[in-house]
C-alpha cells in the first residue's frame, strides 16, 4: 500500500494549510448535515427544498492506509486483494481469456479560474484524489487457476488520462480524456507495443472538468458508446464550454463519425447493457452545491434521443434556479431517471450481473460509490447491489462491500470501477488504497459456474 501522507515537516505544513484554508473560508458548517439517505433510494426519492450557499460546505474523509484491514463483504462473501501497489486505479476490464486490465489514471491538471478552484484542488489533494498519474494500463493474469494473478505486466503506457476500454474482435479501444485510440490486439499478448490509431476526438481541455470517458461497445460491435461528462457543475464556465458534453455519444466504429445518443446527463461514468432487455443503462453523478440532499445521483436506462435535464433541471423537471437563462422547452422534455442512489454518493463503477456465483446477488447491478465530499454524514464509500426484474430495478439497493470508511470518517479506500471476472467474482478498483479487490463466494464449490 502507498501512504498518501508522509510524516515530514513539509507534509504537515501542507495539511495544516489545507485545513486552515477550509476553516478560514467557512466551508464546513451546520448547513451540510443531511437526512436519511435511504429516503432517496429508488424511483421516487425525497427531494427537499434547495439550499443555496455563498460558499458551499466541504466535508472530507481523511485517507488512512489499509494496513492489515480489508473491505468488509456481506454474509456469504469474502474479500481479498487481487493485486496491490497500483497508482490510482480507476477502472477495470476483463479480456475474453480472463486477463484483467487495470486502468491507472488520475486526470489532467485542472486550470484555476476562481478562488473556489484553488480550495477544491487543495481538498482533492487532502482526500487523496490528486495522486501521481500513471497514464497506463496494467495486465493481470492468473496462470494457476486460483483467482489470484501471478503475472503482471505493463500492457499499454504513455496514455492521456485513460478510463474506458472496449475490445471488439482484435481491435482494442481506449478512451483517453481527449480521444478514442484503437490498438491491434492479439489473443493472449501481455504487452501492446504497436502505435495506436485515433478513431475520433473527444471533448478534452483546456478545462476538462469531468475528464473520465466511459466506453462500451454495442453487442454487434458496430458502435461505441462514450460517456462524456460536463465541463462544470452547472454550466458556470459558459455553455460554449459544454459543447457536446454532459452526453452519451454513439460513435461509428468504421468511420469515427458520432452523434449525440442522449444529452443532459451531467456525468455518465459507467455504461452497461441490461442483459434481459438489451437496453443501454448508465450511472450518473448529478450536480452539487444546493444542499446535502440534492441532487441524488442515479442509475437509469438511456433512451435514444433522450434529454435528462442538465443543467436546467434535475430528476426530471425540478428547476435549478442558478442556471440563466432557463430553457423551458428542454425542461418539459426532461426524462426522470429510473433509480436514485441518494445524494452525492458519486457512482463511478457499474457492473450488470446475471450469475449465481455470489450467493443471493444475481439479476441486478453492482454500483461502486466513490463517496461524498459535501455533506454530513458522509455518503457512499461502498459497493451496493440493485436487484432487477423484467429488465428494471425491483427493490432497494443493498450494501454488499463496505469498510472503506471507518467510524471516525477516515477512508482506507474508495471504490471506483467494477468488473466481473471469468469465475463470476466481483472486482473492485480502489483508487485511494491503490488496490484491486476480489469479492467471491465463501463457498468455492458453489462458484463453479461462469457468470456474465
PEKA-V295736 format. One record per backbone hydrogen bond with DSSP energy under -0.5 kcal/mol. CO is the residue of the C=O (numbers start at 1). NH is the residue of the N-H. Records with the same first field share a line. If there is no record, write none. Layout:
CO: NH + NH
This chain:
1: 3
6: 8
8: 12
9: 13
10: 14
11: 15
12: 16
13: 17
14: 18
15: 19
16: 20
17: 21
18: 22
19: 23
20: 24
21: 25
22: 27
23: 26
27: 58
29: 32
30: 33
32: 34 + 376
35: 37
36: 39
37: 40
38: 41
39: 46
40: 42 + 342
42: 340
46: 48
50: 52
60: 62
62: 411
66: 69
72: 402
74: 77
76: 442
78: 440
80: 438
83: 436
86: 88
87: 134
88: 105
90: 417
91: 103
93: 95 + 101
95: 98
99: 95 + 101
100: 102 + 140
101: 93 + 103
102: 104 + 138
103: 90 + 91 + 105
104: 135 + 136
111: 113
114: 117 + 118
115: 118 + 119
116: 120
117: 121
118: 122
119: 123
120: 124
121: 125
122: 126
123: 127
124: 129 + 130
125: 128
126: 63
128: 131
132: 134
135: 159
136: 104
137: 155 + 156
138: 102
139: 153
140: 100
141: 143 + 150 + 151
147: 149
151: 141
153: 139 + 155
155: 192
156: 137
159: 161
160: 177
164: 175
166: 173
168: 171
170: 172 + 185
171: 168 + 173
172: 183
173: 166
174: 176 + 181
175: 163 + 164
178: 202
179: 176 + 181
180: 199 + 200
181: 174
182: 197
183: 172
186: 189
191: 193
197: 182
200: 180
204: 208
209: 211
212: 229
213: 164
214: 227
216: 225
218: 221
222: 253
223: 218
224: 251
225: 216
226: 228 + 249
227: 214 + 229
228: 246 + 247
230: 210
235: 238
238: 241
239: 242
240: 243
242: 245
246: 264 + 265
247: 228 + 249
248: 261 + 262
249: 226
250: 259
251: 224 + 253
252: 256
257: 252
259: 250 + 261
261: 305
262: 248
263: 308
264: 266 + 310
265: 268
266: 230
267: 269 + 285
268: 214
270: 283
272: 281
273: 275
274: 278
279: 274
280: 302
281: 272
282: 300
283: 269 + 270
284: 286 + 298
289: 53
290: 51
291: 294
294: 290
295: 344
297: 341 + 342
298: 284
299: 339
300: 282
301: 303
303: 306
306: 263
307: 335
309: 312 + 313
312: 320
314: 318
315: 317
317: 319
318: 314
319: 321
320: 323
322: 324
327: 330 + 331
328: 332
330: 333
331: 334
335: 316
339: 299
340: 42
342: 297 + 345
345: 371
346: 370
349: 368
351: 366
353: 363 + 364
358: 361
360: 362
363: 388
364: 353
365: 386
366: 351
367: 369 + 384
368: 348 + 349 + 370
369: 381 + 382
373: 59
376: 34
379: 372
381: 404
382: 369
383: 400 + 401
384: 367
385: 387 + 398
386: 365
387: 394 + 395
389: 392
392: 389
398: 385
400: 74
401: 383
402: 72
404: 412 + 413
406: 409
409: 62
410: 406 + 412
411: 64
414: 431
417: 429
419: 421 + 427
421: 424
425: 421
426: 439
427: 419
428: 437
429: 416 + 431
430: 434 + 435
434: 85 + 86
435: 430 + 437
436: 82 + 83
437: 428
438: 80 + 440
439: 426
440: 78
443: 446
444: 447
